[in-house]
Amino acid sequence: MCEECGCQAGETCDCDCHSHNECGCGCHGGHFERRYQTKAEKIADLETYLMELKTEVRAVEEHLADLRK
C-alpha cells in the first residue's frame, strides 16, 4: 500500500500519482500484473457481483414501492 495516497498495487487513486509516477509507492510501472484469474477467484468475484446485483434489485423494488404509495 502506498503511504502517500493509500492505493493498493494495481489500483487507481485520487491523487493521480499513477499517471505522473510521483508518489513512489511502487504500485505502478515496472512490475508484473496478473492478467488471468484462477477458477476459484472467478467464482468468488462472480458470487460477489451477484450479491451486489441482488442488493440493487431490492433497493429498486423498495424505491418503486415507495413511489407507488
CHARMM-style PDB file with segment names, atoms N, HN, CA, C and O in Angstrom:
ATOM      1  N   MET     1       0.843  -1.180   0.000  1.00  0.00      PROA
ATOM      2  CA  MET     1       0.000   0.000   0.000  1.00  0.00      PROA
ATOM      3  C   MET     1       0.886   1.239   0.000  1.00  0.00      PROA
ATOM      4  O   MET     1       1.918   1.295   0.669  1.00  0.00      PROA
ATOM      5  N   CYS     2       0.455   2.219  -0.762  1.00  0.00      PROA
ATOM      6  HN  CYS     2      -0.384   2.174  -1.305  1.00  0.00      PROA
ATOM      7  CA  CYS     2       1.184   3.475  -0.844  1.00  0.00      PROA
ATOM      8  C   CYS     2       0.958   4.283   0.432  1.00  0.00      PROA
ATOM      9  O   CYS     2      -0.184   4.478   0.848  1.00  0.00      PROA
ATOM     10  N   GLU     3       2.021   4.746   1.044  1.00  0.00      PROA
ATOM     11  HN  GLU     3       2.949   4.588   0.706  1.00  0.00      PROA
ATOM     12  CA  GLU     3       1.892   5.545   2.263  1.00  0.00      PROA
ATOM     13  C   GLU     3       1.392   6.961   1.962  1.00  0.00      PROA
ATOM     14  O   GLU     3       0.813   7.610   2.833  1.00  0.00      PROA
ATOM     15  N   GLU     4       1.608   7.433   0.756  1.00  0.00      PROA
ATOM     16  HN  GLU     4       2.079   6.906   0.048  1.00  0.00      PROA
ATOM     17  CA  GLU     4       1.185   8.792   0.421  1.00  0.00      PROA
ATOM     18  C   GLU     4      -0.285   8.874   0.029  1.00  0.00      PROA
ATOM     19  O   GLU     4      -1.002   9.768   0.477  1.00  0.00      PROA
ATOM     20  N   CYS     5      -0.737   7.934  -0.814  1.00  0.00      PROA
ATOM     21  HN  CYS     5      -0.154   7.207  -1.178  1.00  0.00      PROA
ATOM     22  CA  CYS     5      -2.105   8.043  -1.322  1.00  0.00      PROA
ATOM     23  C   CYS     5      -3.021   6.938  -0.816  1.00  0.00      PROA
ATOM     24  O   CYS     5      -4.239   7.050  -0.957  1.00  0.00      PROA
ATOM     25  N   GLY     6      -2.476   5.873  -0.229  1.00  0.00      PROA
ATOM     26  HN  GLY     6      -1.487   5.782  -0.113  1.00  0.00      PROA
ATOM     27  CA  GLY     6      -3.282   4.783   0.299  1.00  0.00      PROA
ATOM     28  C   GLY     6      -3.718   3.761  -0.730  1.00  0.00      PROA
ATOM     29  O   GLY     6      -4.472   2.846  -0.398  1.00  0.00      PROA
ATOM     30  N   CYS     7      -3.263   3.889  -1.983  1.00  0.00      PROA
ATOM     31  HN  CYS     7      -2.651   4.632  -2.253  1.00  0.00      PROA
ATOM     32  CA  CYS     7      -3.699   2.948  -3.014  1.00  0.00      PROA
ATOM     33  C   CYS     7      -2.979   1.619  -2.854  1.00  0.00      PROA
ATOM     34  O   CYS     7      -1.888   1.542  -2.290  1.00  0.00      PROA
ATOM     35  N   GLN     8      -3.620   0.577  -3.365  1.00  0.00      PROA
ATOM     36  HN  GLN     8      -4.507   0.640  -3.823  1.00  0.00      PROA
ATOM     37  CA  GLN     8      -3.031  -0.755  -3.400  1.00  0.00      PROA
ATOM     38  C   GLN     8      -2.385  -0.955  -4.765  1.00  0.00      PROA
ATOM     39  O   GLN     8      -2.677  -0.223  -5.710  1.00  0.00      PROA
ATOM     40  N   ALA     9      -1.517  -1.936  -4.865  1.00  0.00      PROA
ATOM     41  HN  ALA     9      -1.279  -2.531  -4.098  1.00  0.00      PROA
ATOM     42  CA  ALA     9      -0.880  -2.227  -6.141  1.00  0.00      PROA
ATOM     43  C   ALA     9      -1.933  -2.511  -7.197  1.00  0.00      PROA
ATOM     44  O   ALA     9      -2.838  -3.316  -6.980  1.00  0.00      PROA
ATOM     45  N   GLY    10      -1.815  -1.853  -8.333  1.00  0.00      PROA
ATOM     46  HN  GLY    10      -1.080  -1.198  -8.509  1.00  0.00      PROA
ATOM     47  CA  GLY    10      -2.728  -2.054  -9.436  1.00  0.00      PROA
ATOM     48  C   GLY    10      -3.989  -1.201  -9.387  1.00  0.00      PROA
ATOM     49  O   GLY    10      -4.761  -1.198 -10.346  1.00  0.00      PROA
ATOM     50  N   GLU    11      -4.215  -0.483  -8.302  1.00  0.00      PROA
ATOM     51  HN  GLU    11      -3.588  -0.486  -7.523  1.00  0.00      PROA
ATOM     52  CA  GLU    11      -5.402   0.360  -8.183  1.00  0.00      PROA
ATOM     53  C   GLU    11      -5.153   1.737  -8.788  1.00  0.00      PROA
ATOM     54  O   GLU    11      -4.013   2.177  -8.932  1.00  0.00      PROA
ATOM     55  N   THR    12      -6.229   2.390  -9.132  1.00  0.00      PROA
ATOM     56  HN  THR    12      -7.156   2.032  -9.015  1.00  0.00      PROA
ATOM     57  CA  THR    12      -6.125   3.807  -9.447  1.00  0.00      PROA
ATOM     58  C   THR    12      -6.442   4.561  -8.165  1.00  0.00      PROA
ATOM     59  O   THR    12      -7.121   4.040  -7.281  1.00  0.00      PROA
ATOM     60  N   CYS    13      -5.961   5.757  -8.072  1.00  0.00      PROA
ATOM     61  HN  CYS    13      -5.410   6.180  -8.790  1.00  0.00      PROA
ATOM     62  CA  CYS    13      -6.202   6.514  -6.850  1.00  0.00      PROA
ATOM     63  C   CYS    13      -6.534   7.958  -7.177  1.00  0.00      PROA
ATOM     64  O   CYS    13      -6.332   8.420  -8.300  1.00  0.00      PROA
ATOM     65  N   ASP    14      -7.044   8.661  -6.179  1.00  0.00      PROA
ATOM     66  HN  ASP    14      -7.207   8.285  -5.266  1.00  0.00      PROA
ATOM     67  CA  ASP    14      -7.499  10.030  -6.373  1.00  0.00      PROA
ATOM     68  C   ASP    14      -6.363  11.036  -6.567  1.00  0.00      PROA
ATOM     69  O   ASP    14      -6.581  12.113  -7.123  1.00  0.00      PROA
ATOM     70  N   CYS    15      -5.163  10.700  -6.118  1.00  0.00      PROA
ATOM     71  HN  CYS    15      -4.985   9.825  -5.666  1.00  0.00      PROA
ATOM     72  CA  CYS    15      -4.082  11.691  -6.185  1.00  0.00      PROA
ATOM     73  C   CYS    15      -3.429  11.759  -7.565  1.00  0.00      PROA
ATOM     74  O   CYS    15      -2.530  12.573  -7.774  1.00  0.00      PROA
ATOM     75  N   ASP    16      -3.862  10.919  -8.514  1.00  0.00      PROA
ATOM     76  HN  ASP    16      -4.592  10.257  -8.344  1.00  0.00      PROA
ATOM     77  CA  ASP    16      -3.359  10.926  -9.880  1.00  0.00      PROA
ATOM     78  C   ASP    16      -1.871  10.600  -9.960  1.00  0.00      PROA
ATOM     79  O   ASP    16      -1.211  10.960 -10.935  1.00  0.00      PROA
ATOM     80  N   CYS    17      -1.335   9.921  -8.942  1.00  0.00      PROA
ATOM     81  HN  CYS    17      -1.870   9.629  -8.150  1.00  0.00      PROA
ATOM     82  CA  CYS    17       0.085   9.580  -8.956  1.00  0.00      PROA
ATOM     83  C   CYS    17       0.406   8.556 -10.032  1.00  0.00      PROA
ATOM     84  O   CYS    17       1.547   8.470 -10.486  1.00  0.00      PROA
ATOM     85  N   HSD    18      -0.595   7.774 -10.447  1.00  0.00      PROA
ATOM     86  HN  HSD    18      -1.522   7.844 -10.078  1.00  0.00      PROA
ATOM     87  CA  HSD    18      -0.335   6.723 -11.431  1.00  0.00      PROA
ATOM     88  C   HSD    18       0.021   7.301 -12.792  1.00  0.00      PROA
ATOM     89  O   HSD    18       0.814   6.714 -13.528  1.00  0.00      PROA
ATOM     90  N   SER    19      -0.551   8.431 -13.127  1.00  0.00      PROA
ATOM     91  HN  SER    19      -1.195   8.908 -12.529  1.00  0.00      PROA
ATOM     92  CA  SER    19      -0.224   8.994 -14.428  1.00  0.00      PROA
ATOM     93  C   SER    19       1.078   9.791 -14.380  1.00  0.00      PROA
ATOM     94  O   SER    19       1.710  10.010 -15.414  1.00  0.00      PROA
ATOM     95  N   HSD    20       1.469  10.210 -13.223  1.00  0.00      PROA
ATOM     96  HN  HSD    20       0.955  10.032 -12.383  1.00  0.00      PROA
ATOM     97  CA  HSD    20       2.694  11.012 -13.102  1.00  0.00      PROA
ATOM     98  C   HSD    20       3.842  10.255 -12.445  1.00  0.00      PROA
ATOM     99  O   HSD    20       4.976  10.735 -12.450  1.00  0.00      PROA
ATOM    100  N   ASN    21       3.565   9.063 -11.871  1.00  0.00      PROA
ATOM    101  HN  ASN    21       2.644   8.673 -11.866  1.00  0.00      PROA
ATOM    102  CA  ASN    21       4.582   8.266 -11.170  1.00  0.00      PROA
ATOM    103  C   ASN    21       5.313   9.095 -10.121  1.00  0.00      PROA
ATOM    104  O   ASN    21       6.538   9.021 -10.016  1.00  0.00      PROA
ATOM    105  N   GLU    22       4.574   9.883  -9.346  1.00  0.00      PROA
ATOM    106  HN  GLU    22       3.580   9.944  -9.432  1.00  0.00      PROA
ATOM    107  CA  GLU    22       5.198  10.794  -8.399  1.00  0.00      PROA
ATOM    108  C   GLU    22       5.236  10.283  -6.966  1.00  0.00      PROA
ATOM    109  O   GLU    22       6.112  10.686  -6.200  1.00  0.00      PROA
ATOM    110  N   CYS    23       4.311   9.406  -6.581  1.00  0.00      PROA
ATOM    111  HN  CYS    23       3.600   9.079  -7.204  1.00  0.00      PROA
ATOM    112  CA  CYS    23       4.219   9.108  -5.149  1.00  0.00      PROA
ATOM    113  C   CYS    23       5.259   8.110  -4.671  1.00  0.00      PROA
ATOM    114  O   CYS    23       5.490   8.005  -3.466  1.00  0.00      PROA
ATOM    115  N   GLY    24       5.896   7.372  -5.576  1.00  0.00      PROA
ATOM    116  HN  GLY    24       5.709   7.457  -6.555  1.00  0.00      PROA
ATOM    117  CA  GLY    24       6.951   6.461  -5.164  1.00  0.00      PROA
ATOM    118  C   GLY    24       6.458   5.207  -4.468  1.00  0.00      PROA
ATOM    119  O   GLY    24       7.241   4.544  -3.788  1.00  0.00      PROA
ATOM    120  N   CYS    25       5.190   4.858  -4.613  1.00  0.00      PROA
ATOM    121  HN  CYS    25       4.554   5.396  -5.166  1.00  0.00      PROA
ATOM    122  CA  CYS    25       4.659   3.697  -3.899  1.00  0.00      PROA
ATOM    123  C   CYS    25       5.042   2.390  -4.566  1.00  0.00      PROA
ATOM    124  O   CYS    25       4.906   1.331  -3.952  1.00  0.00      PROA
ATOM    125  N   GLY    26       5.511   2.429  -5.785  1.00  0.00      PROA
ATOM    126  HN  GLY    26       5.622   3.289  -6.284  1.00  0.00      PROA
ATOM    127  CA  GLY    26       5.911   1.215  -6.474  1.00  0.00      PROA
ATOM    128  C   GLY    26       4.742   0.398  -6.996  1.00  0.00      PROA
ATOM    129  O   GLY    26       4.937  -0.725  -7.461  1.00  0.00      PROA
ATOM    130  N   CYS    27       3.537   0.936  -6.930  1.00  0.00      PROA
ATOM    131  HN  CYS    27       3.379   1.848  -6.552  1.00  0.00      PROA
ATOM    132  CA  CYS    27       2.368   0.175  -7.369  1.00  0.00      PROA
ATOM    133  C   CYS    27       2.057   0.416  -8.831  1.00  0.00      PROA
ATOM    134  O   CYS    27       1.023  -0.036  -9.323  1.00  0.00      PROA
ATOM    135  N   HSD    28       2.914   1.106  -9.524  1.00  0.00      PROA
ATOM    136  HN  HSD    28       3.754   1.473  -9.125  1.00  0.00      PROA
ATOM    137  CA  HSD    28       2.687   1.341 -10.938  1.00  0.00      PROA
ATOM    138  C   HSD    28       4.000   1.294 -11.683  1.00  0.00      PROA
ATOM    139  O   HSD    28       5.030   1.765 -11.200  1.00  0.00      PROA
ATOM    140  N   GLY    29       3.942   0.721 -12.859  1.00  0.00      PROA
ATOM    141  HN  GLY    29       3.106   0.338 -13.250  1.00  0.00      PROA
ATOM    142  CA  GLY    29       5.115   0.695 -13.712  1.00  0.00      PROA
ATOM    143  C   GLY    29       6.176  -0.290 -13.264  1.00  0.00      PROA
ATOM    144  O   GLY    29       6.519  -0.351 -12.084  1.00  0.00      PROA
ATOM    145  N   GLY    30       6.696  -1.060 -14.209  1.00  0.00      PROA
ATOM    146  HN  GLY    30       6.417  -1.011 -15.168  1.00  0.00      PROA
ATOM    147  CA  GLY    30       7.848  -1.899 -13.961  1.00  0.00      PROA
ATOM    148  C   GLY    30       7.610  -3.121 -13.088  1.00  0.00      PROA
ATOM    149  O   GLY    30       8.566  -3.654 -12.524  1.00  0.00      PROA
ATOM    150  N   HSD    31       6.388  -3.577 -12.957  1.00  0.00      PROA
ATOM    151  HN  HSD    31       5.612  -3.143 -13.415  1.00  0.00      PROA
ATOM    152  CA  HSD    31       6.152  -4.776 -12.172  1.00  0.00      PROA
ATOM    153  C   HSD    31       5.172  -5.687 -12.895  1.00  0.00      PROA
ATOM    154  O   HSD    31       4.467  -5.260 -13.808  1.00  0.00      PROA
ATOM    155  N   PHE    32       5.139  -6.924 -12.482  1.00  0.00      PROA
ATOM    156  HN  PHE    32       5.712  -7.271 -11.740  1.00  0.00      PROA
ATOM    157  CA  PHE    32       4.280  -7.921 -13.097  1.00  0.00      PROA
ATOM    158  C   PHE    32       2.853  -7.775 -12.602  1.00  0.00      PROA
ATOM    159  O   PHE    32       2.622  -7.653 -11.399  1.00  0.00      PROA
ATOM    160  N   GLU    33       1.898  -7.787 -13.515  1.00  0.00      PROA
ATOM    161  HN  GLU    33       2.086  -7.886 -14.492  1.00  0.00      PROA
ATOM    162  CA  GLU    33       0.485  -7.802 -13.163  1.00  0.00      PROA
ATOM    163  C   GLU    33      -0.156  -9.026 -13.779  1.00  0.00      PROA
ATOM    164  O   GLU    33       0.014  -9.289 -14.970  1.00  0.00      PROA
ATOM    165  N   ARG    34      -0.896  -9.779 -12.970  1.00  0.00      PROA
ATOM    166  HN  ARG    34      -1.034  -9.565 -12.003  1.00  0.00      PROA
ATOM    167  CA  ARG    34      -1.592 -10.954 -13.476  1.00  0.00      PROA
ATOM    168  C   ARG    34      -2.716 -10.533 -14.408  1.00  0.00      PROA
ATOM    169  O   ARG    34      -3.397  -9.537 -14.161  1.00  0.00      PROA
ATOM    170  N   ARG    35      -2.905 -11.284 -15.470  1.00  0.00      PROA
ATOM    171  HN  ARG    35      -2.352 -12.093 -15.671  1.00  0.00      PROA
ATOM    172  CA  ARG    35      -3.972 -10.996 -16.413  1.00  0.00      PROA
ATOM    173  C   ARG    35      -5.137 -11.964 -16.262  1.00  0.00      PROA
ATOM    174  O   ARG    35      -6.255 -11.652 -16.673  1.00  0.00      PROA
ATOM    175  N   TYR    36      -4.895 -13.116 -15.688  1.00  0.00      PROA
ATOM    176  HN  TYR    36      -3.987 -13.369 -15.354  1.00  0.00      PROA
ATOM    177  CA  TYR    36      -5.916 -14.152 -15.620  1.00  0.00      PROA
ATOM    178  C   TYR    36      -6.211 -14.509 -14.177  1.00  0.00      PROA
ATOM    179  O   TYR    36      -5.347 -14.423 -13.306  1.00  0.00      PROA
ATOM    180  N   GLN    37      -7.452 -14.913 -13.943  1.00  0.00      PROA
ATOM    181  HN  GLN    37      -8.154 -14.983 -14.652  1.00  0.00      PROA
ATOM    182  CA  GLN    37      -7.860 -15.346 -12.624  1.00  0.00      PROA
ATOM    183  C   GLN    37      -7.939 -16.866 -12.588  1.00  0.00      PROA
ATOM    184  O   GLN    37      -8.180 -17.519 -13.603  1.00  0.00      PROA
ATOM    185  N   THR    38      -7.731 -17.409 -11.396  1.00  0.00      PROA
ATOM    186  HN  THR    38      -7.535 -16.877 -10.572  1.00  0.00      PROA
ATOM    187  CA  THR    38      -7.978 -18.829 -11.236  1.00  0.00      PROA
ATOM    188  C   THR    38      -9.490 -19.052 -11.264  1.00  0.00      PROA
ATOM    189  O   THR    38     -10.268 -18.106 -11.142  1.00  0.00      PROA
ATOM    190  N   LYS    39      -9.890 -20.297 -11.424  1.00  0.00      PROA
ATOM    191  HN  LYS    39      -9.257 -21.065 -11.523  1.00  0.00      PROA
ATOM    192  CA  LYS    39     -11.316 -20.620 -11.440  1.00  0.00      PROA
ATOM    193  C   LYS    39     -11.961 -20.203 -10.126  1.00  0.00      PROA
ATOM    194  O   LYS    39     -13.056 -19.639 -10.129  1.00  0.00      PROA
ATOM    195  N   ALA    40     -11.302 -20.471  -9.006  1.00  0.00      PROA
ATOM    196  HN  ALA    40     -10.413 -20.929  -9.003  1.00  0.00      PROA
ATOM    197  CA  ALA    40     -11.838 -20.110  -7.688  1.00  0.00      PROA
ATOM    198  C   ALA    40     -11.987 -18.602  -7.538  1.00  0.00      PROA
ATOM    199  O   ALA    40     -12.976 -18.131  -6.976  1.00  0.00      PROA
ATOM    200  N   GLU    41     -11.011 -17.837  -8.038  1.00  0.00      PROA
ATOM    201  HN  GLU    41     -10.208 -18.220  -8.494  1.00  0.00      PROA
ATOM    202  CA  GLU    41     -11.097 -16.372  -7.976  1.00  0.00      PROA
ATOM    203  C   GLU    41     -12.247 -15.855  -8.825  1.00  0.00      PROA
ATOM    204  O   GLU    41     -12.968 -14.946  -8.412  1.00  0.00      PROA
ATOM    205  N   LYS    42     -12.420 -16.425 -10.002  1.00  0.00      PROA
ATOM    206  HN  LYS    42     -11.835 -17.163 -10.338  1.00  0.00      PROA
ATOM    207  CA  LYS    42     -13.503 -16.005 -10.889  1.00  0.00      PROA
ATOM    208  C   LYS    42     -14.862 -16.289 -10.253  1.00  0.00      PROA
ATOM    209  O   LYS    42     -15.763 -15.452 -10.301  1.00  0.00      PROA
ATOM    210  N   ILE    43     -15.006 -17.478  -9.654  1.00  0.00      PROA
ATOM    211  HN  ILE    43     -14.274 -18.159  -9.614  1.00  0.00      PROA
ATOM    212  CA  ILE    43     -16.248 -17.833  -8.975  1.00  0.00      PROA
ATOM    213  C   ILE    43     -16.528 -16.866  -7.832  1.00  0.00      PROA
ATOM    214  O   ILE    43     -17.652 -16.385  -7.687  1.00  0.00      PROA
ATOM    215  N   ALA    44     -15.513 -16.578  -7.020  1.00  0.00      PROA
ATOM    216  HN  ALA    44     -14.600 -16.969  -7.137  1.00  0.00      PROA
ATOM    217  CA  ALA    44     -15.688 -15.658  -5.890  1.00  0.00      PROA
ATOM    218  C   ALA    44     -16.102 -14.267  -6.376  1.00  0.00      PROA
ATOM    219  O   ALA    44     -16.988 -13.644  -5.792  1.00  0.00      PROA
ATOM    220  N   ASP    45     -15.465 -13.784  -7.438  1.00  0.00      PROA
ATOM    221  HN  ASP    45     -14.745 -14.291  -7.913  1.00  0.00      PROA
ATOM    222  CA  ASP    45     -15.814 -12.471  -7.982  1.00  0.00      PROA
ATOM    223  C   ASP    45     -17.249 -12.454  -8.507  1.00  0.00      PROA
ATOM    224  O   ASP    45     -17.984 -11.492  -8.286  1.00  0.00      PROA
ATOM    225  N   LEU    46     -17.644 -13.520  -9.202  1.00  0.00      PROA
ATOM    226  HN  LEU    46     -17.047 -14.302  -9.382  1.00  0.00      PROA
ATOM    227  CA  LEU    46     -18.998 -13.580  -9.736  1.00  0.00      PROA
ATOM    228  C   LEU    46     -20.037 -13.698  -8.626  1.00  0.00      PROA
ATOM    229  O   LEU    46     -21.122 -13.128  -8.733  1.00  0.00      PROA
ATOM    230  N   GLU    47     -19.716 -14.434  -7.559  1.00  0.00      PROA
ATOM    231  HN  GLU    47     -18.834 -14.898  -7.472  1.00  0.00      PROA
ATOM    232  CA  GLU    47     -20.642 -14.526  -6.431  1.00  0.00      PROA
ATOM    233  C   GLU    47     -20.812 -13.172  -5.746  1.00  0.00      PROA
ATOM    234  O   GLU    47     -21.922 -12.807  -5.356  1.00  0.00      PROA
ATOM    235  N   THR    48     -19.737 -12.440  -5.600  1.00  0.00      PROA
ATOM    236  HN  THR    48     -18.835 -12.736  -5.917  1.00  0.00      PROA
ATOM    237  CA  THR    48     -19.799 -11.100  -5.025  1.00  0.00      PROA
ATOM    238  C   THR    48     -20.634 -10.182  -5.915  1.00  0.00      PROA
ATOM    239  O   THR    48     -21.468  -9.420  -5.426  1.00  0.00      PROA
ATOM    240  N   TYR    49     -20.402 -10.261  -7.207  1.00  0.00      PROA
ATOM    241  HN  TYR    49     -19.724 -10.880  -7.604  1.00  0.00      PROA
ATOM    242  CA  TYR    49     -21.155  -9.445  -8.163  1.00  0.00      PROA
ATOM    243  C   TYR    49     -22.641  -9.779  -8.111  1.00  0.00      PROA
ATOM    244  O   TYR    49     -23.481  -8.881  -8.168  1.00  0.00      PROA
ATOM    245  N   LEU    50     -22.968 -11.059  -8.005  1.00  0.00      PROA
ATOM    246  HN  LEU    50     -22.285 -11.788  -7.959  1.00  0.00      PROA
ATOM    247  CA  LEU    50     -24.360 -11.478  -7.919  1.00  0.00      PROA
ATOM    248  C   LEU    50     -25.030 -10.922  -6.668  1.00  0.00      PROA
ATOM    249  O   LEU    50     -26.176 -10.475  -6.724  1.00  0.00      PROA
ATOM    250  N   MET    51     -24.322 -10.946  -5.543  1.00  0.00      PROA
ATOM    251  HN  MET    51     -23.391 -11.308  -5.499  1.00  0.00      PROA
ATOM    252  CA  MET    51     -24.871 -10.375  -4.306  1.00  0.00      PROA
ATOM    253  C   MET    51     -25.129  -8.880  -4.469  1.00  0.00      PROA
ATOM    254  O   MET    51     -26.152  -8.371  -4.012  1.00  0.00      PROA
ATOM    255  N   GLU    52     -24.205  -8.178  -5.117  1.00  0.00      PROA
ATOM    256  HN  GLU    52     -23.373  -8.591  -5.488  1.00  0.00      PROA
ATOM    257  CA  GLU    52     -24.378  -6.741  -5.347  1.00  0.00      PROA
ATOM    258  C   GLU    52     -25.595  -6.475  -6.237  1.00  0.00      PROA
ATOM    259  O   GLU    52     -26.354  -5.537  -5.993  1.00  0.00      PROA
ATOM    260  N   LEU    53     -25.777  -7.298  -7.263  1.00  0.00      PROA
ATOM    261  HN  LEU    53     -25.161  -8.061  -7.461  1.00  0.00      PROA
ATOM    262  CA  LEU    53     -26.930  -7.137  -8.142  1.00  0.00      PROA
ATOM    263  C   LEU    53     -28.236  -7.391  -7.402  1.00  0.00      PROA
ATOM    264  O   LEU    53     -29.207  -6.657  -7.588  1.00  0.00      PROA
ATOM    265  N   LYS    54     -28.267  -8.418  -6.570  1.00  0.00      PROA
ATOM    266  HN  LYS    54     -27.478  -9.013  -6.418  1.00  0.00      PROA
ATOM    267  CA  LYS    54     -29.472  -8.718  -5.802  1.00  0.00      PROA
ATOM    268  C   LYS    54     -29.806  -7.582  -4.842  1.00  0.00      PROA
ATOM    269  O   LYS    54     -30.975  -7.243  -4.657  1.00  0.00      PROA
ATOM    270  N   THR    55     -28.785  -6.998  -4.236  1.00  0.00      PROA
ATOM    271  HN  THR    55     -27.835  -7.273  -4.387  1.00  0.00      PROA
ATOM    272  CA  THR    55     -28.996  -5.861  -3.339  1.00  0.00      PROA
ATOM    273  C   THR    55     -29.561  -4.679  -4.115  1.00  0.00      PROA
ATOM    274  O   THR    55     -30.457  -3.988  -3.632  1.00  0.00      PROA
ATOM    275  N   GLU    56     -29.042  -4.447  -5.309  1.00  0.00      PROA
ATOM    276  HN  GLU    56     -28.314  -5.009  -5.701  1.00  0.00      PROA
ATOM    277  CA  GLU    56     -29.525  -3.358  -6.149  1.00  0.00      PROA
ATOM    278  C   GLU    56     -30.987  -3.583  -6.539  1.00  0.00      PROA
ATOM    279  O   GLU    56     -31.787  -2.648  -6.532  1.00  0.00      PROA
ATOM    280  N   VAL    57     -31.328  -4.820  -6.877  1.00  0.00      PROA
ATOM    281  HN  VAL    57     -30.678  -5.580  -6.883  1.00  0.00      PROA
ATOM    282  CA  VAL    57     -32.722  -5.131  -7.233  1.00  0.00      PROA
ATOM    283  C   VAL    57     -33.643  -4.841  -6.056  1.00  0.00      PROA
ATOM    284  O   VAL    57     -34.706  -4.245  -6.235  1.00  0.00      PROA
ATOM    285  N   ARG    58     -33.249  -5.255  -4.854  1.00  0.00      PROA
ATOM    286  HN  ARG    58     -32.386  -5.739  -4.708  1.00  0.00      PROA
ATOM    287  CA  ARG    58     -34.068  -4.982  -3.668  1.00  0.00      PROA
ATOM    288  C   ARG    58     -34.256  -3.484  -3.457  1.00  0.00      PROA
ATOM    289  O   ARG    58     -35.351  -3.029  -3.124  1.00  0.00      PROA
ATOM    290  N   ALA    59     -33.186  -2.723  -3.653  1.00  0.00      PROA
ATOM    291  HN  ALA    59     -32.297  -3.092  -3.923  1.00  0.00      PROA
ATOM    292  CA  ALA    59     -33.266  -1.274  -3.471  1.00  0.00      PROA
ATOM    293  C   ALA    59     -34.213  -0.648  -4.494  1.00  0.00      PROA
ATOM    294  O   ALA    59     -34.986   0.247  -4.153  1.00  0.00      PROA
ATOM    295  N   VAL    60     -34.159  -1.106  -5.731  1.00  0.00      PROA
ATOM    296  HN  VAL    60     -33.530  -1.833  -6.008  1.00  0.00      PROA
ATOM    297  CA  VAL    60     -35.046  -0.580  -6.766  1.00  0.00      PROA
ATOM    298  C   VAL    60     -36.487  -0.953  -6.451  1.00  0.00      PROA
ATOM    299  O   VAL    60     -37.384  -0.123  -6.604  1.00  0.00      PROA
ATOM    300  N   GLU    61     -36.727  -2.187  -6.012  1.00  0.00      PROA
ATOM    301  HN  GLU    61     -35.999  -2.861  -5.888  1.00  0.00      PROA
ATOM    302  CA  GLU    61     -38.080  -2.606  -5.649  1.00  0.00      PROA
ATOM    303  C   GLU    61     -38.639  -1.764  -4.500  1.00  0.00      PROA
ATOM    304  O   GLU    61     -39.805  -1.372  -4.524  1.00  0.00      PROA
ATOM    305  N   GLU    62     -37.808  -1.490  -3.498  1.00  0.00      PROA
ATOM    306  HN  GLU    62     -36.861  -1.809  -3.478  1.00  0.00      PROA
ATOM    307  CA  GLU    62     -38.233  -0.647  -2.377  1.00  0.00      PROA
ATOM    308  C   GLU    62     -38.558   0.763  -2.851  1.00  0.00      PROA
ATOM    309  O   GLU    62     -39.554   1.356  -2.437  1.00  0.00      PROA
ATOM    310  N   HSD    63     -37.720   1.283  -3.708  1.00  0.00      PROA
ATOM    311  HN  HSD    63     -36.910   0.802  -4.044  1.00  0.00      PROA
ATOM    312  CA  HSD    63     -37.937   2.638  -4.225  1.00  0.00      PROA
ATOM    313  C   HSD    63     -39.243   2.716  -5.020  1.00  0.00      PROA
ATOM    314  O   HSD    63     -40.006   3.672  -4.883  1.00  0.00      PROA
ATOM    315  N   LEU    64     -39.489   1.706  -5.847  1.00  0.00      PROA
ATOM    316  HN  LEU    64     -38.869   0.930  -5.958  1.00  0.00      PROA
ATOM    317  CA  LEU    64     -40.733   1.666  -6.610  1.00  0.00      PROA
ATOM    318  C   LEU    64     -41.945   1.561  -5.686  1.00  0.00      PROA
ATOM    319  O   LEU    64     -42.962   2.215  -5.915  1.00  0.00      PROA
ATOM    320  N   ALA    65     -41.837   0.747  -4.656  1.00  0.00      PROA
ATOM    321  HN  ALA    65     -41.011   0.215  -4.470  1.00  0.00      PROA
ATOM    322  CA  ALA    65     -42.939   0.600  -3.700  1.00  0.00      PROA
ATOM    323  C   ALA    65     -43.234   1.933  -3.015  1.00  0.00      PROA
ATOM    324  O   ALA    65     -44.395   2.297  -2.830  1.00  0.00      PROA
ATOM    325  N   ASP    66     -42.180   2.659  -2.638  1.00  0.00      PROA
ATOM    326  HN  ASP    66     -41.237   2.363  -2.788  1.00  0.00      PROA
ATOM    327  CA  ASP    66     -42.358   3.977  -2.012  1.00  0.00      PROA
ATOM    328  C   ASP    66     -43.021   4.963  -2.972  1.00  0.00      PROA
ATOM    329  O   ASP    66     -43.885   5.742  -2.569  1.00  0.00      PROA
ATOM    330  N   LEU    67     -42.621   4.930  -4.227  1.00  0.00      PROA
ATOM    331  HN  LEU    67     -41.919   4.298  -4.555  1.00  0.00      PROA
ATOM    332  CA  LEU    67     -43.196   5.843  -5.208  1.00  0.00      PROA
ATOM    333  C   LEU    67     -44.662   5.544  -5.492  1.00  0.00      PROA
ATOM    334  O   LEU    67     -45.435   6.451  -5.802  1.00  0.00      PROA
ATOM    335  N   ARG    68     -45.041   4.280  -5.388  1.00  0.00      PROA
ATOM    336  HN  ARG    68     -44.413   3.544  -5.137  1.00  0.00      PROA
ATOM    337  CA  ARG    68     -46.421   3.881  -5.684  1.00  0.00      PROA
ATOM    338  C   ARG    68     -47.388   4.168  -4.550  1.00  0.00      PROA
ATOM    339  O   ARG    68     -48.601   4.071  -4.737  1.00  0.00      PROA
ATOM    340  N   LYS    69     -46.877   4.518  -3.381  1.00  0.00      PROA
ATOM    341  HN  LYS    69     -45.891   4.596  -3.230  1.00  0.00      PROA
ATOM    342  CA  LYS    69     -47.742   4.805  -2.215  1.00  0.00      PROA
ATOM    343  C   LYS    69     -48.509   6.081  -2.411  1.00  0.00      PROA
ATOM    344  OT1 LYS    69     -49.281   6.478  -1.538  1.00  0.00      PROA
TER     345      LYS     69
END
